[in-house]
Amino acid sequence: MEITDNDAIAIRSIIENQIQAFQQDDAQAAFAFASPEIQEQYTAENFIQMVRNSYPAVYRPRSVFFEKITTIQGNITQTVLLLSPHGVPLRGLYFMVKQPDNTWRINGCVLVSVEAEII
C-alpha cells in the first residue's frame, strides 16, 4: 500500500491525539483512536486500564519522537521512539489500519527495545 504525505500526517496525528488523551486520562477519547477490532475486545475503561498497566511508555511518555512509517508483515507501521516514565527508551511499533471512510486507526502497539532492529 502506498502511503501518501497526507496519510503520514493523519497517522501521526492519530497517535499524538491518543497519547494526549492518555495523558489526560480521557478513556473515551483514547479509545476512539483504536481500530474496530480493538474496540470489540475492550470497553474504554478496560482499554485505558490495560494501557496504564502494560504500556506505561505509551500511557505517560516523557518524550515522543516519530520515525519513519514502514511495513512490517504486511502491516502499515509507524515507529515511534518513546521515553518511558522511568527513563527507559523504547520503540513503539504502531500498527495502523485504514478504515472504509479513509481515516486511520491504531490496530495495536508493540514495544521493543531501542536496540532491536526493525526489518
C-alpha positions as a Markdown table, in Angstrom:
| # | Residue | x | y | z |
|---|---|---|---|---|
| 1 | Met | 0.0 | 0.0 | 0.0 |
| 2 | Glu | 1.3 | 3.4 | -1.0 |
| 3 | Ile | 1.4 | 5.9 | 2.0 |
| 4 | Thr | 0.9 | 9.5 | 0.9 |
| 5 | Asp | 2.1 | 12.5 | 2.7 |
| 6 | Asn | -1.5 | 13.1 | 3.8 |
| 7 | Asp | -1.6 | 9.6 | 5.2 |
| 8 | Ala | 1.6 | 10.1 | 7.1 |
| 9 | Ile | 0.3 | 13.3 | 8.6 |
| 10 | Ala | -3.0 | 11.7 | 9.6 |
| 11 | Ile | -1.3 | 8.7 | 11.1 |
| 12 | Arg | 1.0 | 10.9 | 13.2 |
| 13 | Ser | -2.0 | 13.0 | 14.3 |
| 14 | Ile | -4.0 | 9.9 | 15.4 |
| 15 | Ile | -1.1 | 8.7 | 17.6 |
| 16 | Glu | -0.3 | 12.1 | 19.0 |
| 17 | Asn | -4.0 | 12.6 | 19.9 |
| 18 | Gln | -4.2 | 9.2 | 21.5 |
| 19 | Ile | -1.1 | 9.9 | 23.6 |
| 20 | Gln | -2.6 | 13.2 | 24.6 |
| 21 | Ala | -5.9 | 11.5 | 25.6 |
| 22 | Phe | -3.9 | 9.0 | 27.8 |
| 23 | Gln | -2.1 | 11.9 | 29.5 |
| 24 | Gln | -5.5 | 13.5 | 30.3 |
| 25 | Asp | -6.9 | 10.1 | 31.5 |
| 26 | Asp | -9.6 | 10.5 | 28.8 |
| 27 | Ala | -10.5 | 6.9 | 28.2 |
| 28 | Gln | -13.3 | 7.6 | 25.7 |
| 29 | Ala | -11.0 | 9.8 | 23.5 |
| 30 | Ala | -8.1 | 7.4 | 23.7 |
| 31 | Phe | -10.4 | 4.5 | 22.8 |
| 32 | Ala | -11.9 | 6.4 | 19.8 |
| 33 | Phe | -8.5 | 6.1 | 18.0 |
| 34 | Ala | -8.4 | 2.3 | 18.3 |
| 35 | Ser | -9.5 | 0.2 | 15.4 |
| 36 | Pro | -12.9 | -1.5 | 15.5 |
| 37 | Glu | -11.0 | -4.8 | 16.1 |
| 38 | Ile | -9.5 | -3.4 | 19.3 |
| 39 | Gln | -12.8 | -1.8 | 20.3 |
| 40 | Glu | -14.5 | -5.2 | 20.0 |
| 41 | Gln | -12.1 | -6.6 | 22.7 |
| 42 | Tyr | -12.4 | -3.9 | 25.3 |
| 43 | Thr | -14.5 | -1.2 | 26.8 |
| 44 | Ala | -13.0 | 2.3 | 27.0 |
| 45 | Glu | -12.3 | 1.9 | 30.7 |
| 46 | Asn | -10.7 | -1.6 | 30.3 |
| 47 | Phe | -8.7 | -0.3 | 27.4 |
| 48 | Ile | -7.1 | 2.6 | 29.3 |
| 49 | Gln | -6.5 | 0.4 | 32.3 |
| 50 | Met | -4.7 | -2.2 | 30.1 |
| 51 | Val | -2.5 | 0.6 | 28.6 |
| 52 | Arg | -1.8 | 2.1 | 32.0 |
| 53 | Asn | -0.8 | -1.3 | 33.5 |
| 54 | Ser | 1.0 | -2.8 | 30.5 |
| 55 | Tyr | 2.3 | 0.1 | 28.4 |
| 56 | Pro | 3.5 | 2.9 | 30.7 |
| 57 | Ala | 5.7 | 4.3 | 28.0 |
| 58 | Val | 2.6 | 4.8 | 25.9 |
| 59 | Tyr | 0.4 | 6.0 | 28.8 |
| 60 | Arg | 2.9 | 8.5 | 30.2 |
| 61 | Pro | 5.8 | 9.0 | 27.9 |
| 62 | Arg | 8.5 | 11.5 | 28.9 |
| 63 | Ser | 9.2 | 12.2 | 25.3 |
| 64 | Val | 7.9 | 11.1 | 21.9 |
| 65 | Phe | 9.9 | 11.1 | 18.6 |
| 66 | Phe | 8.3 | 9.9 | 15.3 |
| 67 | Glu | 10.4 | 7.9 | 13.0 |
| 68 | Lys | 9.6 | 6.6 | 9.5 |
| 69 | Ile | 6.5 | 4.7 | 8.5 |
| 70 | Thr | 7.3 | 1.2 | 7.4 |
| 71 | Thr | 5.6 | -2.1 | 6.6 |
| 72 | Ile | 6.0 | -5.0 | 9.0 |
| 73 | Gln | 4.5 | -8.3 | 8.0 |
| 74 | Gly | 2.1 | -6.5 | 5.7 |
| 75 | Asn | 1.0 | -4.0 | 8.3 |
| 76 | Ile | 1.5 | -0.3 | 7.9 |
| 77 | Thr | 3.6 | 0.6 | 10.9 |
| 78 | Gln | 4.5 | 3.9 | 12.4 |
| 79 | Thr | 7.7 | 3.6 | 14.5 |
| 80 | Val | 7.8 | 6.0 | 17.5 |
| 81 | Leu | 10.7 | 6.4 | 20.0 |
| 82 | Leu | 9.2 | 6.7 | 23.5 |
| 83 | Leu | 11.0 | 7.5 | 26.7 |
| 84 | Ser | 9.2 | 5.7 | 29.5 |
| 85 | Pro | 8.3 | 7.4 | 32.8 |
| 86 | His | 11.4 | 5.6 | 34.3 |
| 87 | Gly | 13.7 | 6.9 | 31.6 |
| 88 | Val | 13.9 | 3.7 | 29.5 |
| 89 | Pro | 14.0 | 4.3 | 25.7 |
| 90 | Leu | 11.6 | 2.1 | 23.8 |
| 91 | Arg | 10.4 | 1.9 | 20.2 |
| 92 | Gly | 6.7 | 1.7 | 19.8 |
| 93 | Leu | 5.5 | -0.1 | 16.6 |
| 94 | Tyr | 2.1 | 1.3 | 16.0 |
| 95 | Phe | 0.1 | -1.0 | 13.6 |
| 96 | Met | -2.3 | 1.2 | 11.6 |
| 97 | Val | -5.4 | 0.3 | 9.5 |
| 98 | Lys | -7.2 | 2.4 | 7.0 |
| 99 | Gln | -10.9 | 2.5 | 7.5 |
| 100 | Pro | -13.5 | 2.4 | 4.7 |
| 101 | Asp | -14.0 | 6.1 | 5.2 |
| 102 | Asn | -10.2 | 6.6 | 4.6 |
| 103 | Thr | -9.5 | 7.6 | 8.2 |
| 104 | Trp | -6.7 | 5.8 | 10.1 |
| 105 | Arg | -7.0 | 3.8 | 13.4 |
| 106 | Ile | -4.5 | 2.2 | 15.6 |
| 107 | Asn | -4.7 | -1.6 | 15.5 |
| 108 | Gly | -2.2 | -2.4 | 18.2 |
| 109 | Cys | 1.2 | -1.3 | 19.5 |
| 110 | Val | 4.2 | -3.4 | 20.3 |
| 111 | Leu | 7.1 | -2.0 | 22.4 |
| 112 | Val | 10.6 | -3.2 | 21.6 |
| 113 | Ser | 14.0 | -2.2 | 23.0 |
| 114 | Val | 15.7 | 0.5 | 21.1 |
| 115 | Glu | 18.5 | -1.9 | 20.2 |
| 116 | Ala | 16.1 | -4.2 | 18.3 |
| 117 | Glu | 16.5 | -3.9 | 14.6 |
| 118 | Ile | 13.3 | -3.3 | 12.6 |
| 119 | Ile | 13.2 | -5.5 | 9.5 |
